[in-house]
Amino acid sequence: MASLRRLPTSSNWIACFIGIDGKRYQRSTGIKADGKMSSRRQAQHIAEEYEDLARKKKTVLQIQRVLSDLYEDVSGEALPDSNAQAFATKWLDSKQAEIRPHTLVFYRIKVESFMKFLGAKATGAIREVTTEDVRRWRDSEAKRLTAATANHGLKCIRMYFAAAKRHNLIADDPSKAVSILKKPQEAARRPFTRAELEALLKVAPLEWRSLILFGLYTGQRLGDLATLTWEQIDLDHNEIRLTTRKTSRHQDIKKSPSALLCSLTYKPCQTEAQGASLFIPMQMLSSRCRGDQEFCHASSTS
């Protein structure tokens, strides 16, 4: 049976117990040996928990639970930042100064998706999240996204748990044992044919028609075109100027903006042009770019 002793070098009760290997161990209980019976009883309880851990084969998760309970018994508080959702918020906030804004948006989307998938576990201790939870979330992502996108999301969640481990909130990383998905062999990419472009333009909503034409004549990514402003259009020098988000490369595109501007659905007056977006409504464009269902259905059947 576990017992207590005092050492001249420590002001706390020392737990004495025997492990499963038959060896005798001594560990501090963290309880002051102040002569009070209540303190001694609390220290004895901790010593017995130590012995229970040492004499039984327990998983890391079981050990973490016991130690967390002991910490709460002694301090009256839960382990700091042990809540999965609370740590997620703290981790994302710390990333604001480290990564690009659009990357942070991606991280937030993936972490929110993971927390929503966890359900009630999201408001519990982060140590309660298992490898199976991460694997099932990855598989749910793969059902609605490509393998490459699902893998990208998994890498984000791996960074979240790696940070939790660095903060000593978990002993083992549950995401480490979850493998990335094998990517299916992709068909060779090819440009749109003239007939396909005509079919798209025939059914495209007005702002999509403008974006398609700008993409066709400039060769730029949709995200870069969607954020163009009138200040980036130089009619005097026949240039479109932009800095790509992915590579941060500045480009002066020698195309005829005047020919492209005729496709725009909105042109601001002179007082509005300062900083105004080319495409309207820009506030809705990011969500619309994820897919106008009616447009996508019509374009796929044309």
C-alpha positions in Angstrom: 0.0 0.0 0.0 1.2 3.5 -0.8 2.6 5.5 2.1 3.9 9.0 2.8 7.1 10.3 4.1 8.9 13.6 4.6 12.3 14.6 3.4 14.5 17.4 4.9 15.0 18.8 1.4 11.3 19.2 0.6 8.3 20.9 2.3 5.8 18.6 0.5 4.6 15.1 1.4 6.5 12.4 -0.6 4.6 9.4 -2.0 6.2 6.0 -1.6 4.8 3.2 -3.8 5.8 0.0 -5.6 5.5 -0.3 -9.4 4.5 -3.3 -11.5 8.2 -4.1 -11.9 8.5 -4.6 -8.1 10.7 -1.5 -7.7 10.0 1.1 -5.0 9.4 4.7 -6.2 9.2 8.1 -4.5 7.5 11.1 -6.0 6.4 14.4 -4.6 2.7 14.9 -4.1 2.8 18.6 -4.4 0.9 18.9 -1.0 2.5 20.9 1.8 3.3 18.9 4.9 1.8 21.5 7.1 0.6 19.2 9.9 -3.1 19.4 8.9 -5.0 16.1 8.6 -6.8 17.4 5.5 -3.4 17.9 3.7 -2.2 14.4 4.8 -5.4 12.8 3.5 -5.1 14.6 0.2 -1.5 13.6 -0.1 -2.4 10.0 0.7 -5.0 10.0 -2.1 -2.4 11.2 -4.6 0.0 8.6 -3.4 -2.6 5.8 -4.0 -3.3 7.2 -7.5 0.4 7.1 -8.2 0.6 3.5 -7.1 -2.5 2.6 -9.1 -0.8 4.0 -12.2 2.5 2.3 -11.5 1.0 -1.1 -10.8 -1.4 -1.4 -13.7 -0.7 -1.3 -17.4 -2.6 1.8 -18.6 -2.7 3.6 -21.9 -1.2 7.1 -22.2 -4.7 8.5 -22.4 -5.7 6.9 -19.1 -2.6 8.2 -17.4 -3.3 11.7 -18.7 -6.8 11.6 -17.4 -5.6 10.6 -13.9 -2.9 13.3 -13.8 -5.4 15.9 -15.0 -7.8 14.9 -12.3 -5.0 15.1 -9.7 -4.0 18.6 -10.9 -7.6 19.7 -10.6 -7.9 18.2 -7.1 -4.8 20.1 -6.0 -5.3 23.4 -7.8 -9.0 23.6 -8.0 -8.6 24.4 -11.8 -8.5 22.3 -15.0 -5.3 22.1 -16.8 -4.7 25.4 -18.7 -5.9 25.5 -22.3 -6.8 21.8 -22.3 -10.1 22.5 -24.0 -9.7 21.5 -27.7 -11.8 24.5 -29.0 -10.1 27.0 -26.7 -6.6 25.9 -27.8 -7.7 26.0 -31.4 -8.6 29.6 -31.0 -5.4 30.4 -29.3 -3.4 28.6 -32.0 -5.1 30.4 -34.9 -4.6 33.7 -33.2 -0.9 33.0 -32.9 -0.7 32.3 -36.6 -1.9 35.8 -37.7 1.6 37.2 -37.6 3.3 34.1 -39.1 1.3 33.3 -42.3 -0.4 35.1 -45.2 -4.0 36.2 -44.6 -5.5 33.8 -47.2 -3.6 30.9 -45.7 -5.0 31.8 -42.3 -8.5 31.7 -43.8 -7.8 28.2 -45.0 -6.6 27.2 -41.5 -9.7 28.6 -39.9 -12.0 26.8 -42.3 -10.2 23.4 -41.7 -10.0 23.8 -37.9 -13.7 24.9 -37.7 -14.6 21.8 -39.9 -12.7 19.5 -37.5 -14.2 21.0 -34.4 -17.7 20.7 -35.9 -17.0 17.1 -36.7 -15.8 16.4 -33.1 -19.1 17.6 -31.7 -19.2 17.6 -27.9 -15.5 16.5 -27.8 -14.6 19.9 -29.1 -15.5 21.5 -25.8 -13.7 18.7 -23.8 -10.1 18.1 -23.1 -7.8 18.0 -26.2 -6.3 14.8 -24.8 -9.6 13.0 -25.4 -9.3 13.4 -29.2 -8.2 10.1 -30.6 -6.4 8.9 -33.8 -9.7 7.4 -34.9 -11.4 10.8 -34.6 -8.8 12.4 -36.9 -9.0 9.5 -39.4 -12.8 9.6 -39.6 -12.6 13.4 -40.2 -10.1 12.9 -42.9 -12.3 10.3 -44.6 -15.3 12.6 -44.4 -13.3 15.4 -46.1 -12.3 13.0 -48.8 -15.9 12.2 -49.6 -16.6 15.7 -50.6 -13.2 17.0 -51.7 -10.3 15.7 -53.8 -7.6 13.6 -52.1 -5.1 16.5 -52.5 -7.4 19.0 -50.7 -8.2 16.4 -48.0 -4.5 15.9 -47.4 -3.9 19.6 -47.3 -6.5 19.8 -44.5 -5.0 16.9 -42.6 -1.6 18.7 -42.7 -3.3 21.7 -41.1 -4.7 19.6 -38.3 -1.3 17.9 -37.8 0.2 21.4 -37.1 -2.6 22.1 -34.6 -1.8 18.9 -32.6 2.0 19.4 -33.0 1.5 22.8 -31.3 -0.6 21.2 -28.6 2.2 18.8 -27.9 4.8 21.6 -27.7 2.6 23.2 -25.1 2.5 19.9 -23.1 -1.2 19.5 -23.5 -0.9 16.0 -25.0 1.6 13.3 -24.6 1.0 11.7 -28.0 -0.1 13.3 -31.2 -3.3 11.6 -32.4 -2.9 12.9 -35.9 0.6 11.5 -36.4 -0.7 7.9 -37.0 -3.2 9.1 -39.7 -1.6 8.7 -43.2 -2.2 11.0 -46.1 -4.5 9.7 -48.8 -3.2 8.2 -52.0 -3.9 10.6 -54.9 -5.6 9.0 -57.8 -3.8 9.2 -61.1 -4.9 12.4 -62.7 -5.8 12.8 -66.3 -3.6 15.1 -68.3 -4.8 18.7 -68.3 -5.7 20.4 -71.4 -7.0 23.9 -72.3 -10.7 24.6 -73.0 -11.8 24.2 -76.6 -13.5 27.1 -78.3 -16.8 25.2 -78.3 -16.5 24.6 -74.5 -15.7 28.3 -73.9 -18.7 29.4 -76.0 -20.9 26.9 -74.0 -19.7 28.4 -70.7 -20.2 32.0 -71.8 -23.7 31.1 -73.0 -24.9 30.0 -69.5 -22.6 32.0 -67.2 -24.1 34.7 -65.0 -22.8 38.2 -65.8 -20.0 38.5 -63.3 -18.8 35.0 -64.2 -18.8 35.9 -67.8 -16.4 38.8 -67.0 -14.1 36.6 -65.0 -14.0 33.9 -67.7 -13.0 36.5 -70.3 -10.4 38.1 -68.0 -9.0 34.6 -67.3 -8.9 33.8 -71.0 -7.0 36.9 -72.1 -4.7 37.3 -69.1 -4.0 33.7 -68.0 -4.2 34.6 -64.3 -5.7 32.6 -61.4 -9.3 33.2 -60.5 -8.4 34.4 -57.0 -6.1 37.1 -58.4 -8.6 38.3 -60.9 -11.5 38.4 -58.4 -9.6 40.8 -56.3 -8.6 43.2 -59.1 -9.4 46.9 -58.5 -9.8 49.8 -60.9 -6.5 51.2 -59.7 -4.7 48.2 -61.3 -6.0 49.0 -64.7 -3.8 51.4 -66.7 -5.6 52.5 -69.8 -2.8 55.0 -70.7 -0.2 52.3 -71.0 -2.5 49.4 -71.9 -1.5 47.4 -68.8 -3.1 45.4 -66.1 -0.9 45.4 -63.0 -1.2 42.8 -60.2 0.8 40.9 -57.6 0.0 37.2 -57.5 -1.1 35.8 -54.1 0.5 32.4 -54.5 4.0 33.5 -55.6 3.9 37.2 -54.7 5.2 38.0 -58.2 4.4 41.4 -59.6 3.2 41.3 -63.2 2.5 44.0 -65.8 0.2 42.3 -68.3 0.4 43.9 -71.7 -3.1 43.4 -72.8 -5.7 45.8 -74.0 -7.7 46.6 -70.8 -10.2 48.7 -72.9 -11.2 45.6 -74.8 -11.7 43.6 -71.6 -13.6 46.3 -69.8 -16.5 46.0 -72.2 -17.3 42.7 -70.6 -17.7 44.2 -67.1 -21.2 44.3 -65.6 -20.4 47.4 -63.5 -18.4 50.5 -64.0 -18.2 53.0 -61.2 -18.3 56.8 -61.6 -15.2 58.8 -61.2 -15.8 59.4 -57.5 -16.3 55.7 -56.8 -13.4 54.3 -58.8 -10.7 54.9 -56.1 -10.1 51.4 -54.8 -13.3 50.0 -56.3 -13.4 46.4 -57.4 -13.9 45.4 -61.0 -16.3 42.7 -60.3 -19.7 43.2 -58.5 -20.7 42.1 -55.9 -17.2 41.6 -54.5 -18.5 40.8 -51.0 -20.3 37.8 -52.4 -17.7 36.8 -54.9 -15.6 34.5 -52.7 -18.7 32.4 -51.9 -19.9 32.5 -55.4 -16.6 31.3 -56.7 -17.1 28.1 -54.8 -19.8 27.3 -57.2 -23.1 28.7 -58.5 -25.0 25.5 -58.6 -27.3 26.6 -61.4 -24.4 27.8 -63.5 -22.3 24.6 -62.8 -25.2 22.4 -63.7 -26.0 24.3 -66.9 -22.4 24.4 -68.0 -21.9 20.7 -67.5 -25.0 19.8 -69.5 -24.4 22.2 -72.4 
